[in-house]
Amino acid sequence: MLSDIIPLIQKVTERENLTVAETERAFTILTKEDLEGYYFFVFLAALHAKGETSDELLGYIRRTEKLAPPHSIKLGDDVIEIAGTGGDKLKTLNVSTAVAFILASLGIYVPKQSFFAVAGVTGSGDLLGAFGVDVMKISLSGIDKITELLQKTRVATFVVNFMADPKEIRGILTWAKKRQELNLNHLTIFHLAANVYNPFPMKSRIYGVFDYKYLRVLAELFQKLKFERGLVFHGEGGLDEVSNIGETQFIEFSQSGLKEYKLSPKDFGVPVAKQEEIQATSREKNIQDFLKIIYNKERGPKRDLVAINTSVALYTLGKIKLWKDGTELAKKQLESGRVAQVFENYISVAGDFSLLQKYLANL
């Protein structure tokens, strides 16, 4: 019953942490039964004000796993999810979306969560939507259709929560709609953990975080989810990406422990950029900047930003040992035209190629 959420809300407002089981129970009730959204708003705000623990994030993930169970497909070791928290303070172009197509050009599978802008200028869903890709429709099509897209293009874009039976997520749908209507786009557990769980099997993970204070919490979460290796990071300037305007703080995790360190743009072989050189200004500018990178027409700080984030994924997968090597490999893939070919194949399968052609005509 919806009233069963009240003691859990009271516990959180008293700044007491919930157990994994309690958090899973809370989200089970809210996602299915809160048809007005009020309990959802109060619970999420209280939880974020207290500060989410790794156990609370794990409880949220356990509920999500039941909505969209893990897939049994075997993709091998060359598979990685690269979506992070979103919510970065600086607002950049869609870095992880560009990274996805570079990785795919190297034969790596990228089942990527792609949502619409909440705190940023354009989310991955907004960007791809400009080329006729409907990430909501893809999500609702089911795991088999998403798998087919992944096998055809090595990239699949979807939202895990919307892969579920609509009857089981009526609360999420109500809350999401009212949040948009009321413009209550504050940060919540969904920013922190909505992109953590992925139904496709993988051993490695990277995750950009909008605030340094959550790095350890999320690293511990990935350990509890039994990932073999990965990185969580927060970049200077409030980036949920590796930064090329200053240092990036990393926590490298494995089942044997955590290792914390900082890296500078120099470590990746790129010059330090200015904030205004990588900052997003509008939806249309973001689309143009994305295409310029994919089609090797941008060779400045924005391409550097994409390349160094590609390097982190390649390092996590064991493809490189030196950060600079990953940066150079990303740039070579862009210069070769292979990334553009992969992107065009993806749009041909998942979107409307004529819309892409219109953008390219004005690039």
C-alpha positions in Angstrom: 0.0 0.0 0.0 1.1 3.6 -0.7 0.8 4.4 3.0 3.6 1.9 3.7 6.0 4.5 2.3 5.3 7.0 5.2 7.5 5.3 7.9 10.4 5.2 5.4 9.9 8.9 4.5 9.9 9.7 8.2 13.1 7.7 8.7 14.9 9.6 6.0 13.7 13.0 7.2 15.2 12.1 10.5 18.5 11.7 8.6 18.6 7.9 9.2 19.9 5.7 6.4 17.8 3.1 4.9 18.9 -0.5 4.3 19.1 -2.1 0.9 15.8 -3.9 1.5 14.0 -0.8 2.8 15.1 1.3 -0.2 14.0 -1.5 -2.6 10.7 -1.6 -0.9 10.3 2.2 -1.1 10.9 2.3 -4.8 8.7 -0.8 -5.4 5.8 1.1 -3.8 6.5 4.4 -5.4 7.2 3.2 -9.0 3.9 1.3 -9.1 1.5 3.0 -6.8 2.1 6.7 -6.5 -0.3 7.9 -9.1 -0.2 11.6 -7.9 3.5 11.9 -7.5 3.4 13.6 -4.1 5.1 10.8 -2.2 7.7 10.5 -4.9 8.7 14.2 -4.7 8.9 14.2 -0.9 10.9 10.9 -0.7 13.4 11.9 -3.4 14.0 15.3 -2.0 14.4 14.0 1.6 16.8 11.3 0.4 19.0 13.7 -1.6 19.0 16.2 1.2 20.2 13.5 3.7 22.7 12.2 1.1 22.3 8.8 -0.5 24.4 5.9 0.7 25.8 3.1 -1.4 23.2 0.7 0.2 20.4 3.0 -0.7 21.6 3.3 -4.3 21.9 -0.5 -4.3 18.3 -0.8 -3.1 17.2 1.4 -6.0 19.1 -0.8 -8.4 17.6 -4.0 -7.1 14.1 -2.6 -7.9 15.3 -1.6 -11.4 16.7 -5.1 -12.0 13.2 -6.5 -11.4 11.6 -4.1 -13.8 14.1 -4.9 -16.5 15.8 -8.2 -15.7 19.5 -8.9 -16.8 19.8 -10.2 -20.4 21.4 -13.7 -20.9 23.2 -12.7 -24.2 26.9 -13.1 -24.2 28.7 -10.2 -25.9 32.2 -11.0 -24.6 34.6 -8.7 -22.8 34.5 -5.8 -25.3 31.3 -4.2 -24.0 30.9 -1.1 -21.8 28.3 1.4 -20.7 29.6 5.0 -20.6 26.6 7.1 -19.4 27.2 9.0 -16.2 25.1 11.0 -13.8 24.4 14.1 -15.9 23.8 17.3 -14.0 27.2 18.8 -14.7 27.5 22.5 -13.7 29.3 23.7 -16.9 27.0 22.1 -19.5 29.0 20.7 -22.4 28.2 19.1 -25.7 27.1 15.4 -25.6 30.5 13.9 -24.9 29.5 10.3 -24.0 27.3 10.0 -27.1 30.2 10.9 -29.3 32.5 8.5 -27.3 29.9 5.7 -28.0 30.4 5.9 -31.7 34.2 6.1 -31.5 34.2 2.9 -29.3 31.8 1.2 -31.7 34.2 2.0 -34.6 36.8 0.0 -32.7 34.5 -3.0 -32.4 33.3 -2.4 -28.9 29.6 -2.9 -28.0 28.1 0.2 -26.3 24.6 -0.4 -24.8 24.0 3.2 -23.7 21.3 4.7 -21.6 20.2 7.9 -23.3 17.7 10.3 -21.8 16.5 13.8 -22.4 17.9 17.0 -20.9 17.0 17.6 -17.2 19.7 20.0 -16.0 21.7 20.3 -19.2 21.2 21.9 -22.7 20.6 18.6 -24.6 20.5 15.1 -23.4 21.5 12.2 -25.6 17.9 11.6 -26.3 17.4 15.1 -27.5 20.5 15.0 -29.7 19.7 11.7 -31.4 16.1 12.8 -31.7 17.2 15.4 -34.2 18.1 12.6 -36.5 14.9 10.7 -36.1 16.0 8.4 -33.3 13.2 7.9 -30.7 14.9 6.5 -27.6 11.5 6.1 -25.8 10.1 4.0 -28.7 13.3 2.0 -28.7 13.1 1.5 -24.9 9.4 0.4 -25.1 10.2 -2.0 -28.0 11.7 -4.6 -25.5 15.0 -6.2 -24.9 15.0 -8.3 -28.1 14.6 -5.3 -30.4 17.3 -3.4 -28.4 19.6 -6.4 -28.7 19.0 -6.5 -32.5 20.0 -2.8 -32.7 23.1 -3.4 -30.7 24.2 -6.3 -32.9 23.6 -4.4 -36.1 25.3 -1.2 -35.1 27.3 -1.9 -31.9 25.4 0.9 -30.3 22.0 0.8 -28.6 20.4 3.8 -27.0 17.5 3.3 -24.5 16.2 4.1 -21.0 16.2 1.1 -18.6 13.2 2.3 -16.6 11.0 2.5 -19.7 11.8 -1.0 -20.7 9.5 -2.1 -17.9 5.8 -3.1 -18.1 4.0 0.3 -18.1 1.7 -0.9 -15.3 4.7 -1.4 -13.1 6.1 2.2 -13.5 2.9 4.3 -13.4 4.4 6.2 -10.4 7.6 7.1 -12.3 5.6 8.2 -15.3 3.4 10.4 -13.2 6.4 11.9 -11.3 8.4 12.5 -14.5 5.4 14.3 -16.1 4.7 16.5 -13.1 8.4 17.3 -12.6 8.4 18.7 -16.2 5.1 20.6 -15.7 6.3 22.2 -12.5 9.9 22.7 -13.6 11.2 20.9 -10.5 14.3 19.6 -12.1 16.4 19.4 -9.0 19.0 16.6 -8.5 17.8 13.3 -7.2 18.8 9.7 -6.8 17.8 9.3 -10.5 20.7 11.6 -11.5 23.1 9.6 -9.3 22.1 6.0 -10.1 19.6 5.9 -13.0 22.4 5.0 -15.4 24.2 2.6 -13.2 22.2 -0.5 -14.0 22.3 -2.0 -17.5 20.6 -5.3 -18.4 23.4 -6.2 -20.8 26.2 -8.1 -19.2 29.6 -6.4 -18.8 32.6 -6.6 -16.5 33.9 -3.1 -16.7 32.3 0.3 -16.2 33.1 4.0 -16.2 30.9 6.6 -14.6 31.2 10.4 -14.6 29.8 12.1 -11.5 28.5 15.7 -11.2 29.9 16.2 -7.6 33.1 15.0 -6.1 31.4 14.0 -2.8 29.6 11.1 -4.5 32.7 9.4 -6.0 33.4 7.0 -3.2 29.7 6.2 -2.7 29.4 5.2 -6.4 32.7 3.3 -6.4 31.4 1.3 -3.5 28.1 0.7 -5.3 29.9 -0.7 -8.4 31.9 -3.0 -6.1 28.7 -4.3 -4.6 27.4 -4.9 -8.1 30.4 -7.2 -8.7 32.0 -5.2 -11.5 35.6 -6.4 -12.0 37.1 -3.1 -12.9 36.2 0.5 -13.5 36.5 4.2 -12.9 34.3 6.9 -11.4 35.4 10.5 -11.9 34.6 14.2 -11.5 36.2 16.9 -13.6 37.2 20.4 -12.7 34.6 22.9 -13.7 31.8 20.8 -12.2 32.0 18.2 -15.1 30.6 14.7 -15.0 33.3 14.0 -17.6 37.0 13.9 -17.6 38.0 17.5 -17.8 40.4 19.3 -20.2 40.0 22.6 -18.4 41.7 21.3 -15.3 42.3 18.3 -13.2 40.0 15.3 -12.9 39.6 13.3 -9.7 39.4 9.5 -10.2 38.5 6.5 -8.0 39.6 3.3 -9.7 37.7 0.3 -8.3 38.1 -3.4 -8.4 37.0 -6.3 -6.2 40.3 -5.9 -4.3 39.9 -2.2 -3.4 39.8 1.4 -4.3 42.5 3.7 -5.6 42.1 7.5 -5.7 44.2 9.8 -7.9 44.1 12.9 -10.1 45.0 13.4 -13.7 45.6 16.6 -15.7 44.9 17.3 -19.4 48.7 17.0 -19.9 48.5 13.3 -18.8 46.1 12.7 -21.7 48.3 14.6 -24.2 46.0 17.6 -24.7 46.4 21.3 -23.9 44.4 23.0 -21.1 41.3 24.5 -22.6 39.3 27.5 -21.5 35.8 27.0 -20.0 34.1 28.9 -22.8 35.8 26.7 -25.4 33.9 23.6 -24.3 30.7 25.1 -22.9 27.3 24.4 -24.5 25.2 27.4 -25.6 22.2 26.0 -27.3 20.6 22.8 -28.6 21.4 23.6 -32.3 25.0 24.5 -31.5 25.3 21.2 -29.6 24.1 19.2 -32.6 26.5 21.1 -34.9 29.4 20.6 -32.5 28.6 16.9 -32.2 28.5 16.4 -36.0 31.7 18.4 -36.5 33.5 16.0 -34.1 32.0 12.9 -35.7 32.9 14.1 -39.2 36.4 15.3 -38.3 35.6 19.0 -38.9 36.4 20.0 -35.3 40.0 19.6 -34.1 40.1 21.8 -31.1 39.2 21.7 -27.4 35.8 20.0 -27.9 37.3 17.1 -29.9 40.0 16.9 -27.2 37.3 16.6 -24.5 35.7 13.7 -26.4 39.0 12.0 -27.1 40.2 12.0 -23.5 36.9 10.6 -22.3 37.3 7.8 -24.9 40.7 7.1 -23.5 39.2 6.4 -20.1 36.9 3.8 -21.5 39.7 2.2 -23.5 41.9 2.1 -20.4 39.1 0.4 -18.4 38.7 -2.2 -21.1 42.4 -2.9 -21.0 42.9 -1.7 -24.6 45.6 0.8 -23.6 48.1 1.4 -20.8 49.0 5.0 -21.4 46.3 7.7 -21.3 47.9 9.5 -24.2 47.6 6.4 -26.4 43.8 6.3 -25.9 43.6 10.0 -26.8 45.6 9.5 -30.0 43.6 6.3 -31.0 40.3 8.2 -30.6 41.6 11.0 -32.9 42.9 8.6 -35.5 39.5 6.9 -35.6 37.8 10.2 -36.2 40.3 11.2 -38.9 39.9 7.9 -40.7 36.2 8.4 -41.3 35.3 5.1 -39.6 33.4 6.8 -36.8 31.2 8.7 -39.3 30.5 5.4 -41.0 29.4 3.8 -37.8 27.2 6.8 -36.9 25.6 6.7 -40.4 24.9 3.0 -40.1 23.3 3.6 -36.7 21.0 6.4 -38.0 20.1 4.3 -41.0 18.9 1.5 -38.7 17.5 3.5 -35.7 16.6 6.9 -37.2 15.9 8.9 -40.3 18.9 9.3 -42.6 17.3 12.2 -44.5 17.3 14.3 -41.3 21.0 13.7 -40.9 21.6 14.7 -44.5 19.8 18.0 -43.9 22.1 18.8 -41.0 25.2 17.7 -42.9 24.2 20.0 -45.8 24.5 23.0 -43.5 27.5 21.8 -41.5 
